Amino acid sequence: MQHHARVIVIVVLLAAQAALAWAEARAPRLPAELEPGGSATVATVIDGDSLTLADGRTLRLVGIQAPKLPKGRPNFPEWPLAGAARAALGEIADGRSVTLGFGGARQDRYGRVLAHLARADDGLWIEGELLRRGLARVYTFPDNRAAAPAMYALEVEARQARRGIWADPFYAVLTPEQALEHVDAFEIVEGRVVEAVRVSSGVYLNFGADWHTAFTLHLRGDALKLFRAAGIDPLALRGAALRARGYIRRDRGRAVIDITHPEEIERL
């Protein structure tokens, strides 16, 4: 009996070690393309994508958008799972030593540090882990676009598994026909480009035959420069299936997202 008990214990330990190794292998790691930015200690977690460091700096996790808390803003409704995102960031990072990685602008207009973070002890990429858990969406800017492919891969995995926010209709990927119902909100819209036209200094990607009412992506001059630098011709996207993200605005009878850089569009 003792022999059998020892065998069972060994099997359980081996299974636990294998599970740990599998989890560590899947844990997101800070992309190598980022520039090292030193180390710090996390003092407090503010919400799902921002925190304070022990040296007094406030840091915004760059490349993602977690569900938003009101944080004292009047008439601002809390987004679904905002509390869960904050709790997850606390679990992952609170009190931990972290290393910073930079891939673009290092500070925003509010004076916050803009950086990717990894835990110093095990290398866990914090933005990547929040995306993997489905507690954030990819959210890039023209001056902070690094690591977008790695972040999109983690977001897609979480969405397909319906983890976190991806099981809540509030964060559902919209069809072009639904976009007009979500004006002034950051949304993800998926569909096929019917028409790609240049008008003056901009390009319009229309997702319907009637441009007066069709959901549209608008690329202005600065965006077109970034597309050219990336070797992408927006006019060649006619007929392409795309997933685009950004804030939706109303332009008379249609919904428009102003695309500012290539990473706001995924070609499906």
C-alpha positions as CSV (number, residue, x, y, z in Angstrom):
1,M,0.0,0.0,0.0
2,Q,2.8,2.4,0.9
3,H,4.4,1.7,-2.5
4,H,1.2,2.5,-4.3
5,A,0.8,5.7,-2.3
6,R,4.3,6.8,-3.2
7,V,3.6,6.1,-6.9
8,I,0.4,8.1,-6.7
9,V,2.2,11.0,-5.0
10,I,5.0,10.9,-7.7
11,V,2.4,10.9,-10.5
12,V,0.6,13.8,-9.0
13,L,3.8,15.8,-8.5
14,L,4.8,15.1,-12.1
15,A,1.4,16.2,-13.4
16,A,1.6,19.4,-11.4
17,Q,5.1,20.1,-12.7
18,A,4.0,19.4,-16.3
19,A,1.0,21.7,-15.8
20,L,3.2,24.5,-14.4
21,A,5.7,24.1,-17.3
22,W,2.8,24.2,-19.8
23,A,1.4,27.4,-18.1
24,E,4.8,29.0,-18.1
25,A,5.3,28.2,-21.7
26,R,2.0,29.8,-22.6
27,A,2.6,32.9,-20.5
28,P,3.1,36.0,-22.7
29,R,6.6,37.4,-22.8
30,L,7.6,41.0,-23.4
31,P,8.3,41.4,-27.2
32,A,12.0,41.6,-28.1
33,E,11.4,44.7,-30.3
34,L,10.8,46.9,-27.2
35,E,13.5,49.1,-25.9
36,P,14.4,48.4,-22.2
37,G,13.3,51.1,-19.9
38,G,14.7,50.1,-16.5
39,S,12.9,48.6,-13.5
40,A,10.5,49.8,-10.8
41,T,8.1,48.5,-8.2
42,V,4.3,48.7,-8.5
43,A,2.9,50.6,-5.5
44,T,-0.9,50.7,-6.3
45,V,-3.3,49.7,-9.1
46,I,-5.6,52.4,-10.2
47,D,-7.8,50.5,-12.7
48,G,-7.4,47.8,-15.3
49,D,-4.7,49.6,-17.4
50,S,-3.0,52.1,-15.1
51,L,-1.0,52.0,-11.8
52,T,1.4,54.0,-9.7
53,L,5.0,53.1,-9.1
54,A,6.9,53.3,-5.8
55,D,8.9,56.2,-7.2
56,G,5.7,58.3,-7.5
57,R,5.2,58.0,-11.2
58,T,1.8,57.1,-12.7
59,L,2.1,54.6,-15.5
60,R,-0.4,53.8,-18.3
61,L,-0.1,50.3,-19.8
62,V,0.4,51.1,-23.4
63,G,-1.2,49.2,-26.3
64,I,-4.4,48.1,-24.4
65,Q,-7.7,49.5,-23.2
66,A,-9.2,47.8,-20.2
67,P,-12.9,48.3,-19.2
68,K,-13.2,51.8,-17.7
69,L,-14.2,52.8,-14.1
70,P,-15.9,56.1,-13.5
71,K,-13.0,57.4,-11.3
72,G,-15.0,60.4,-10.2
73,R,-16.2,61.4,-13.6
74,P,-19.9,62.6,-13.4
75,N,-22.4,60.7,-15.4
76,F,-19.8,58.2,-16.6
77,P,-21.2,54.6,-16.3
78,E,-18.9,51.9,-15.3
79,W,-18.1,49.5,-18.1
80,P,-18.9,45.8,-17.6
81,L,-16.0,43.9,-16.0
82,A,-14.1,47.1,-15.0
83,G,-13.8,45.8,-11.5
84,A,-12.6,42.4,-12.7
85,A,-9.9,44.0,-14.9
86,R,-8.7,46.1,-12.0
87,A,-8.6,43.0,-9.7
88,A,-6.7,41.0,-12.3
89,L,-4.1,43.8,-12.7
90,G,-3.8,43.9,-8.9
91,E,-3.3,40.1,-8.8
92,I,-0.7,40.2,-11.5
93,A,1.3,43.3,-10.6
94,D,0.5,44.9,-7.2
95,G,3.7,45.1,-5.1
96,R,5.7,43.4,-7.8
97,S,9.1,44.4,-9.2
98,V,8.6,45.1,-12.9
99,T,10.7,46.0,-16.0
100,L,9.6,48.6,-18.5
101,G,9.7,48.4,-22.2
102,F,9.2,51.3,-24.6
103,G,8.0,51.1,-28.2
104,G,7.1,54.7,-28.9
105,A,6.1,57.9,-27.0
106,R,7.2,57.5,-23.4
107,Q,4.8,60.0,-21.8
108,D,1.3,61.2,-22.5
109,R,-0.2,64.7,-22.1
110,Y,-1.2,63.9,-18.5
111,G,2.4,63.2,-17.6
112,R,1.9,59.5,-17.3
113,V,4.6,57.1,-18.3
114,L,3.6,55.0,-21.3
115,A,5.2,51.6,-21.2
116,H,4.9,47.9,-21.6
117,L,5.5,46.0,-18.3
118,A,6.9,42.6,-17.5
119,R,7.3,41.0,-14.0
120,A,11.0,41.0,-13.1
121,D,10.9,37.5,-11.5
122,D,9.2,35.4,-14.2
123,G,9.1,37.7,-17.3
124,L,5.3,37.7,-17.5
125,W,4.2,40.4,-20.0
126,I,1.5,42.2,-18.2
127,E,-0.4,43.7,-21.2
128,G,-0.2,40.3,-22.9
129,E,-1.6,38.5,-19.8
130,L,-4.6,40.9,-19.6
131,L,-5.3,40.4,-23.3
132,R,-5.0,36.6,-22.9
133,R,-7.5,36.7,-20.0
134,G,-9.9,38.7,-22.1
135,L,-9.8,41.7,-19.8
136,A,-8.5,44.3,-22.3
137,R,-8.7,45.2,-26.0
138,V,-5.8,46.2,-28.2
139,Y,-5.6,50.0,-28.4
140,T,-2.7,51.5,-30.3
141,F,-1.8,55.1,-31.3
142,P,0.2,56.5,-34.2
143,D,3.1,57.2,-31.8
144,N,2.8,53.9,-29.9
145,R,2.3,51.0,-32.3
146,A,4.9,48.5,-31.2
147,A,4.0,44.8,-30.5
148,A,0.6,45.1,-32.2
149,P,0.8,41.7,-34.0
150,A,1.6,39.9,-30.7
151,M,-1.2,41.7,-28.9
152,Y,-3.7,41.0,-31.7
153,A,-2.9,37.3,-31.5
154,L,-3.6,37.2,-27.8
155,E,-6.8,39.2,-28.2
156,V,-8.1,36.8,-31.0
157,E,-7.3,33.8,-28.8
158,A,-9.3,35.3,-25.9
159,R,-12.2,36.3,-28.1
160,Q,-12.5,32.9,-29.7
161,A,-12.5,31.3,-26.2
162,R,-15.1,33.9,-25.1
163,R,-13.0,34.8,-22.1
164,G,-13.7,37.9,-20.0
165,I,-15.1,40.8,-21.9
166,W,-15.7,38.7,-25.0
167,A,-18.6,36.9,-23.4
168,D,-20.3,40.2,-22.8
169,P,-22.5,41.8,-25.5
170,F,-21.1,45.3,-24.5
171,Y,-17.8,44.4,-26.2
172,A,-19.2,42.5,-29.2
173,V,-17.5,43.0,-32.6
174,L,-20.0,44.9,-34.7
175,T,-21.2,44.5,-38.2
176,P,-21.0,47.6,-40.5
177,E,-24.8,47.9,-40.2
178,Q,-24.7,48.1,-36.4
179,A,-22.0,50.8,-36.3
180,L,-24.3,53.8,-36.4
181,E,-25.9,52.6,-33.1
182,H,-22.6,53.1,-31.3
183,V,-21.6,56.6,-32.1
184,D,-19.0,58.2,-29.7
185,A,-17.8,54.8,-28.5
186,F,-14.6,52.9,-29.1
187,E,-15.7,49.8,-31.1
188,I,-14.4,47.0,-33.3
189,V,-16.2,46.6,-36.6
190,E,-15.8,43.7,-39.0
191,G,-16.9,43.6,-42.6
192,R,-15.9,43.7,-46.3
193,V,-14.8,46.8,-48.2
194,V,-17.2,47.5,-51.1
195,E,-15.5,50.6,-52.4
196,A,-12.2,52.4,-51.9
197,V,-11.9,55.9,-53.2
198,R,-9.6,58.9,-52.9
199,V,-11.3,62.2,-52.3
200,S,-9.0,65.3,-52.1
201,S,-6.2,64.3,-49.7
202,G,-8.0,61.4,-48.0
203,V,-9.1,57.9,-48.7
204,Y,-12.5,56.4,-47.9
205,L,-13.1,52.7,-47.4
206,N,-16.8,52.2,-47.8
207,F,-18.5,49.0,-46.5
208,G,-21.6,49.4,-48.6
209,A,-22.7,50.4,-52.1
210,D,-24.2,53.8,-51.1
211,W,-21.5,56.0,-49.5
212,H,-24.2,58.2,-48.0
213,T,-25.2,55.6,-45.6
214,A,-22.4,53.0,-45.6
215,F,-20.1,52.5,-42.7
216,T,-16.8,54.1,-43.7
217,L,-13.1,54.2,-42.7
218,H,-11.5,57.5,-43.4
219,L,-7.8,57.9,-43.8
220,R,-6.4,61.4,-43.8
221,G,-3.0,62.6,-45.0
222,D,-0.9,61.7,-41.9
223,A,-2.4,58.3,-41.8
224,L,-1.7,57.8,-45.5
225,K,2.0,58.6,-44.9
226,L,2.1,55.8,-42.3
227,F,0.3,53.4,-44.6
228,R,2.8,54.2,-47.4
229,A,5.7,53.7,-45.1
230,A,4.3,50.3,-44.2
231,G,4.0,49.4,-47.9
232,I,0.2,49.3,-47.7
233,D,-2.0,50.9,-50.5
234,P,-5.4,51.5,-48.9
235,L,-7.0,51.7,-52.4
236,A,-6.0,48.0,-52.9
237,L,-8.2,47.1,-49.9
238,R,-11.3,47.1,-52.1
239,G,-13.0,43.7,-51.6
240,A,-10.9,42.9,-48.5
241,A,-12.5,41.6,-45.3
242,L,-11.2,43.9,-42.5
243,R,-11.5,44.2,-38.8
244,A,-11.1,47.9,-37.8
245,R,-11.2,49.7,-34.5
246,G,-11.6,53.2,-33.2
247,Y,-14.1,55.8,-32.0
248,I,-17.2,56.0,-34.2
249,R,-18.5,59.4,-35.2
250,R,-21.6,60.3,-37.1
251,D,-21.2,62.0,-40.5
252,R,-24.8,62.8,-41.5
253,G,-26.4,59.5,-42.2
254,R,-23.4,57.2,-41.8
255,A,-20.9,56.0,-39.2
256,V,-17.2,56.8,-39.7
257,I,-14.0,55.7,-37.9
258,D,-11.0,57.9,-38.6
259,I,-8.1,55.6,-39.1
260,T,-4.8,57.1,-37.9
261,H,-2.3,54.3,-38.5
262,P,-2.2,50.8,-40.1
263,E,-2.4,48.9,-36.9
264,E,-6.0,50.0,-36.4
265,I,-6.9,47.6,-39.2
266,E,-6.6,43.8,-39.3
267,R,-6.9,42.1,-42.7
268,L,-8.9,38.9,-42.2
